[in-house]
Amino acid sequence: MSDQSDFYGSGTGHDTGTGHDERSGSEVLAPEQILCVDCGGTCHLLTRPYLEEDGSQGFRPGDIVAYRCSDCLDRWDIELE
């Protein structure tokens, strides 16, 4: 598994080997609910957004967020862009 140390905001991101964090930049929103592609039910967001020292919170491009379907219980892991 790749380095997920900042998955919940506790690390610094993914270093591409150049000293540049490839996930720094604008924050992206993850919807609270998505449509389950297997059964058509509602999937709810499981992953908590990171919390920065300045009090801002959210997700970054490249973060993986998890959803769980309340109908069929399938789990969906989605990479944010």
Backbone hydrogen bonds, N-H to C=O, Kabsch-Sander energy under -0.5 kcal/mol:
donor,donor_aa,acceptor,acceptor_aa,energy
7,F,4,Q,-2.3
9,G,6,D,-1.9
15,D,13,G,-0.7
16,T,20,H,-1.6
22,E,14,H,-2.0
22,E,20,H,-0.8
24,S,21,D,-1.6
28,V,59,F,-2.7
34,I,43,C,-2.0
36,C,41,G,-2.8
40,G,36,C,-1.7
43,C,34,I,-3.2
43,C,41,G,-0.5
44,H,68,R,-2.6
45,L,32,E,-2.5
46,L,66,A,-3.4
47,T,66,A,-1.0
50,Y,58,G,-2.2
52,E,56,S,-3.1
55,G,52,E,-1.8
58,G,50,Y,-1.5
59,F,28,V,-1.2
62,G,80,L,-3.0
63,D,60,R,-2.2
65,V,63,D,-0.5
65,V,78,I,-2.8
67,Y,76,W,-2.6
68,R,44,H,-1.9
69,C,74,D,-2.9
70,S,42,T,-2.6
73,L,69,C,-1.0
76,W,67,Y,-2.7
78,I,65,V,-3.1
78,I,76,W,-0.6
80,L,63,D,-2.9
80,L,78,I,-0.5
